[in-house]
């Protein structure tokens, strides 16, 4: 066989293999369940008062890579970006204790990572954890109840009606609600009130807007189930 013929033969074999590699579908997306493994959150606010902001938990340290992989076994390339949270007094008619209002530089955290997708992206998915109150459990419960009722009322207003859902204690916390079924949960447990949100464009989550609902049902609720037991 001549050198030219051998070259054509190599091309004939290699071309289909290359095309097959380009057309190969990503593996199916796998969903797991919550497996809390991190340390307990140890906030100890004074009775009937808020915790000083400099004693709040660092939100970028409350959810580990392993805990996310328990819910999403294929997650890779984790990166964490702190999110500033601004806190005002629970009771605007009274003077706030020193150090309990203002900015918390890492009161929230966006955790970005990658999941299998036909379109390569290092960070096509995210989970955000945001603390909105750390105080005496009775104060937090009262604050949460007000937010719950506000969300319930807003869901029935405007031209675009929302599917508000009160989840009660079903996620293993003192209470959770969804402002809309496509939104992440707002929850409270002991001295903490927090929100969990996020998104994904990975294959297997679904097309927008169903992807938002799926991400909430399969991922964000499991994040709550991960955090709740560690807040007791």
C-alpha positions in Angstrom: 0.0 0.0 0.0 1.4 3.4 -0.9 2.0 6.1 1.7 -0.8 8.2 0.2 -3.3 5.3 0.5 -2.3 4.6 4.1 -2.9 8.3 4.9 -6.4 8.2 3.4 -7.1 5.0 5.5 -6.0 6.8 8.7 -8.3 9.7 7.9 -11.2 7.4 7.2 -10.9 5.7 10.6 -10.1 8.8 12.6 -12.9 11.1 11.2 -15.8 9.0 12.5 -14.1 8.7 15.9 -13.7 12.5 16.2 -17.3 13.1 15.2 -18.4 10.5 17.7 -16.5 12.4 20.4 -18.1 15.7 19.5 -21.6 14.2 19.5 -21.3 12.2 22.7 -23.9 13.1 25.2 -23.0 14.1 28.8 -23.8 11.5 31.5 -27.3 11.7 33.0 -27.5 14.1 35.9 -27.6 12.4 39.3 -29.5 13.7 42.3 -28.8 12.5 45.9 -30.1 13.3 49.4 -28.9 15.5 52.2 -26.1 14.0 54.4 -25.2 16.6 57.1 -21.6 16.2 58.0 -20.3 19.7 59.0 -20.0 21.0 62.6 -22.9 22.4 64.5 -23.5 26.1 64.2 -23.0 27.5 67.6 -24.6 30.9 67.8 -25.6 31.9 71.3 -27.5 35.2 71.2 -28.6 36.9 74.4 -32.1 36.4 75.6 -34.6 38.5 73.7 -31.8 40.1 71.7 -29.8 39.9 68.4 -26.4 38.4 68.1 -23.5 40.9 67.4 -22.8 40.9 63.7 -19.1 40.1 64.3 -20.2 36.8 65.8 -22.4 35.7 62.9 -21.3 32.6 61.0 -19.3 32.9 57.8 -21.8 31.7 55.2 -19.0 30.5 53.0 -18.1 28.0 55.7 -21.5 26.5 56.5 -21.9 24.1 53.5 -19.0 21.9 52.6 -18.1 20.5 49.2 -18.9 17.0 50.5 -22.4 18.1 51.6 -23.1 19.5 48.2 -21.8 16.3 46.5 -24.2 14.3 48.6 -27.0 16.1 46.8 -25.2 16.4 43.5 -22.5 13.7 43.2 -21.1 15.0 39.9 -20.4 18.5 41.1 -16.8 19.8 40.5 -14.7 22.9 40.6 -16.2 24.6 43.7 -15.7 28.4 44.1 -17.2 30.5 46.9 -17.9 34.2 46.8 -19.0 36.0 50.0 -22.2 38.1 49.7 -22.7 41.2 51.9 -25.8 41.3 54.0 -27.2 44.5 55.6 -29.1 44.0 58.9 -31.5 46.5 60.4 -33.1 46.4 63.9 -35.9 44.0 64.5 -37.9 46.7 66.3 -37.5 50.1 64.6 -39.2 51.8 67.6 -36.4 50.7 70.0 -32.6 51.4 69.9 -30.6 48.5 68.6 -27.9 47.1 70.8 -24.4 48.2 69.7 -22.9 46.0 67.0 -26.2 44.3 66.0 -27.0 46.4 62.9 -25.0 47.2 59.8 -23.1 45.1 57.2 -22.1 41.5 57.5 -19.4 40.9 54.8 -20.0 37.2 54.6 -23.6 37.0 55.8 -24.3 35.2 52.5 -22.3 33.1 50.1 -22.7 32.0 46.5 -21.2 28.6 45.8 -20.5 28.0 42.1 -19.6 24.7 40.6 -19.9 22.6 37.4 -22.3 19.8 36.4 -22.3 17.6 33.3 -23.5 19.6 30.2 -23.2 19.4 26.4 -21.9 22.9 26.6 -18.7 23.1 28.6 -18.8 25.4 31.5 -16.7 25.3 34.7 -19.5 26.9 36.7 -22.9 26.3 35.2 -24.6 25.9 38.6 -24.9 27.6 42.0 -26.3 27.5 45.5 -26.5 30.6 47.6 -27.0 30.6 51.4 -27.9 33.9 53.0 -28.5 34.5 56.7 -31.1 37.2 57.3 -31.3 37.0 61.1 -29.3 35.5 64.0 -31.0 36.3 67.3 -33.0 34.9 70.2 -35.2 32.1 68.8 -38.4 33.8 69.9 -37.4 37.0 68.0 -36.5 35.0 64.9 -39.8 33.1 65.0 -41.7 36.4 65.2 -39.6 37.9 62.3 -40.2 34.8 60.2 -43.9 34.8 60.9 -44.1 38.4 59.5 -42.1 37.5 56.4 -44.3 34.4 55.9 -47.5 36.5 55.9 -46.0 39.2 53.7 -45.0 36.5 51.1 -48.5 35.0 51.3 -50.1 38.4 50.6 -47.7 39.3 47.8 -48.4 36.0 46.0 -52.0 37.0 45.5 -51.3 40.5 44.2 -50.3 41.9 40.8 -50.9 40.6 37.3 -48.4 37.7 37.7 -49.7 35.4 40.4 -47.2 33.4 42.3 -47.6 29.8 43.6 -46.8 30.5 47.3 -46.2 27.4 49.3 -46.0 27.1 53.1 -43.8 24.0 53.7 -44.2 24.1 57.5 -41.7 21.7 59.2 -41.5 19.3 56.2 -37.8 20.1 55.5 -36.8 19.4 59.1 -36.6 23.0 60.3 -39.0 25.1 62.5 -40.5 26.4 59.3 -40.0 27.1 55.6 -41.9 28.7 52.8 -41.5 29.3 49.1 -42.5 32.8 47.9 -43.1 30.9 44.6 -42.5 27.3 43.7 -39.7 28.4 41.5 -38.0 30.4 44.3 -35.7 29.0 46.9 -36.9 28.4 50.5 -36.9 30.9 53.3 -36.5 29.1 56.6 -35.9 29.4 60.3 -34.4 27.1 62.8 -33.6 28.1 66.4 -31.7 31.4 66.4 -31.3 31.5 62.6 -33.4 32.7 59.7 -31.9 32.0 56.3 -32.6 31.7 52.6 -31.4 29.2 50.0 -31.4 30.0 46.3 -29.5 29.2 43.2 -29.7 28.0 39.6 -28.3 25.7 37.0 -28.1 25.5 33.2 -26.8 21.9 33.3 -28.4 19.2 31.1 -30.8 17.1 33.2 -32.2 20.1 35.2 -34.7 20.9 32.4 -35.6 23.8 30.2 -36.5 27.2 31.7 -38.8 27.8 33.5 -39.2 24.2 34.6 -35.5 24.1 35.5 -36.1 26.6 38.4 -38.8 24.4 39.9 -36.7 21.3 39.5 -33.6 23.0 41.1 -35.7 24.0 44.1 -37.3 20.6 44.5 -34.3 18.4 43.9 -31.4 20.6 45.2 -32.3 23.6 47.3 -34.7 21.7 49.6 -31.9 19.1 50.2 -29.6 22.0 51.1 -32.1 23.1 53.8 -32.3 19.5 55.1 -28.5 19.6 55.3 -28.3 22.8 57.2 -31.3 22.5 59.5 -30.0 19.6 61.7 -26.7 21.5 62.3 -28.6 24.6 63.7 -30.0 22.8 66.7 
